[in-house]
Amino acid sequence: MPYIKANDGRRQALRDGGIALTAGELNYQIFYWVKHYGCEGNHLTEKTKQFIKNFLGEKPNYQKYNDMTGALVRCYAEIKRRLEQDADFLLELLASYNDEIDKYEDIKIQENGDVE
């Protein structure tokens, strides 16, 4: 679980819905919302989708997709471990990006060639 320093303003920015700049910040942002608002209901899924969209930006790349998927997996594990809540919505969100990531990978195979 990433720990964002308390004295530089990033925690508050993330709590207020600011754009996460790193995978650690995305993890923190999602975990904070789950901790304070619970895993129930569609509101959290929609909020998390917005956090992810903001994190990925207009032109996601391999690193952003990789960081996002890693943040969701680790956040899921920490919610289960520390909050003892079921956060399956995170795994469902992760799966919902498979087609988008697959398309990105196919484009890059065409542009750069496949693994030999």
MODELLER restraints for C-alpha pairs under 7 A, 6 or more apart:
rsr = mdl.restraints
at = mdl.atoms
rsr.add(forms.Gaussian(group=physical.xy_distance, feature=features.Distance(at['CA:1:A'], at['CA:78:A']), mean=6.82, stdev=0.5))
rsr.add(forms.Gaussian(group=physical.xy_distance, feature=features.Distance(at['CA:2:A'], at['CA:24:A']), mean=5.19, stdev=0.5))
rsr.add(forms.Gaussian(group=physical.xy_distance, feature=features.Distance(at['CA:2:A'], at['CA:28:A']), mean=6.33, stdev=0.5))
rsr.add(forms.Gaussian(group=physical.xy_distance, feature=features.Distance(at['CA:4:A'], at['CA:11:A']), mean=6.25, stdev=0.5))
rsr.add(forms.Gaussian(group=physical.xy_distance, feature=features.Distance(at['CA:14:A'], at['CA:20:A']), mean=6.60, stdev=0.5))
rsr.add(forms.Gaussian(group=physical.xy_distance, feature=features.Distance(at['CA:14:A'], at['CA:29:A']), mean=5.57, stdev=0.5))
rsr.add(forms.Gaussian(group=physical.xy_distance, feature=features.Distance(at['CA:15:A'], at['CA:29:A']), mean=6.37, stdev=0.5))
rsr.add(forms.Gaussian(group=physical.xy_distance, feature=features.Distance(at['CA:19:A'], at['CA:51:A']), mean=6.90, stdev=0.5))
rsr.add(forms.Gaussian(group=physical.xy_distance, feature=features.Distance(at['CA:19:A'], at['CA:54:A']), mean=5.65, stdev=0.5))
rsr.add(forms.Gaussian(group=physical.xy_distance, feature=features.Distance(at['CA:19:A'], at['CA:55:A']), mean=5.96, stdev=0.5))
rsr.add(forms.Gaussian(group=physical.xy_distance, feature=features.Distance(at['CA:20:A'], at['CA:26:A']), mean=5.10, stdev=0.5))
rsr.add(forms.Gaussian(group=physical.xy_distance, feature=features.Distance(at['CA:20:A'], at['CA:55:A']), mean=5.52, stdev=0.5))
rsr.add(forms.Gaussian(group=physical.xy_distance, feature=features.Distance(at['CA:21:A'], at['CA:55:A']), mean=6.54, stdev=0.5))
rsr.add(forms.Gaussian(group=physical.xy_distance, feature=features.Distance(at['CA:23:A'], at['CA:67:A']), mean=5.17, stdev=0.5))
rsr.add(forms.Gaussian(group=physical.xy_distance, feature=features.Distance(at['CA:23:A'], at['CA:68:A']), mean=6.10, stdev=0.5))
rsr.add(forms.Gaussian(group=physical.xy_distance, feature=features.Distance(at['CA:23:A'], at['CA:71:A']), mean=5.52, stdev=0.5))
rsr.add(forms.Gaussian(group=physical.xy_distance, feature=features.Distance(at['CA:24:A'], at['CA:71:A']), mean=6.81, stdev=0.5))
rsr.add(forms.Gaussian(group=physical.xy_distance, feature=features.Distance(at['CA:26:A'], at['CA:71:A']), mean=6.60, stdev=0.5))
rsr.add(forms.Gaussian(group=physical.xy_distance, feature=features.Distance(at['CA:27:A'], at['CA:71:A']), mean=5.13, stdev=0.5))
rsr.add(forms.Gaussian(group=physical.xy_distance, feature=features.Distance(at['CA:27:A'], at['CA:72:A']), mean=6.77, stdev=0.5))
rsr.add(forms.Gaussian(group=physical.xy_distance, feature=features.Distance(at['CA:27:A'], at['CA:75:A']), mean=5.56, stdev=0.5))
rsr.add(forms.Gaussian(group=physical.xy_distance, feature=features.Distance(at['CA:30:A'], at['CA:48:A']), mean=6.43, stdev=0.5))
rsr.add(forms.Gaussian(group=physical.xy_distance, feature=features.Distance(at['CA:31:A'], at['CA:75:A']), mean=6.32, stdev=0.5))
rsr.add(forms.Gaussian(group=physical.xy_distance, feature=features.Distance(at['CA:31:A'], at['CA:79:A']), mean=6.91, stdev=0.5))
rsr.add(forms.Gaussian(group=physical.xy_distance, feature=features.Distance(at['CA:39:A'], at['CA:87:A']), mean=6.13, stdev=0.5))
rsr.add(forms.Gaussian(group=physical.xy_distance, feature=features.Distance(at['CA:45:A'], at['CA:89:A']), mean=6.72, stdev=0.5))
rsr.add(forms.Gaussian(group=physical.xy_distance, feature=features.Distance(at['CA:56:A'], at['CA:64:A']), mean=5.83, stdev=0.5))
rsr.add(forms.Gaussian(group=physical.xy_distance, feature=features.Distance(at['CA:69:A'], at['CA:94:A']), mean=6.33, stdev=0.5))
rsr.add(forms.Gaussian(group=physical.xy_distance, feature=features.Distance(at['CA:72:A'], at['CA:90:A']), mean=6.05, stdev=0.5))
rsr.add(forms.Gaussian(group=physical.xy_distance, feature=features.Distance(at['CA:72:A'], at['CA:94:A']), mean=6.87, stdev=0.5))
rsr.add(forms.Gaussian(group=physical.xy_distance, feature=features.Distance(at['CA:76:A'], at['CA:87:A']), mean=5.76, stdev=0.5))
rsr.add(forms.Gaussian(group=physical.xy_distance, feature=features.Distance(at['CA:76:A'], at['CA:90:A']), mean=6.27, stdev=0.5))
rsr.add(forms.Gaussian(group=physical.xy_distance, feature=features.Distance(at['CA:79:A'], at['CA:85:A']), mean=6.04, stdev=0.5))
rsr.add(forms.Gaussian(group=physical.xy_distance, feature=features.Distance(at['CA:79:A'], at['CA:87:A']), mean=6.70, stdev=0.5))
rsr.add(forms.Gaussian(group=physical.xy_distance, feature=features.Distance(at['CA:80:A'], at['CA:86:A']), mean=6.01, stdev=0.5))
rsr.add(forms.Gaussian(group=physical.xy_distance, feature=features.Distance(at['CA:80:A'], at['CA:87:A']), mean=6.93, stdev=0.5))
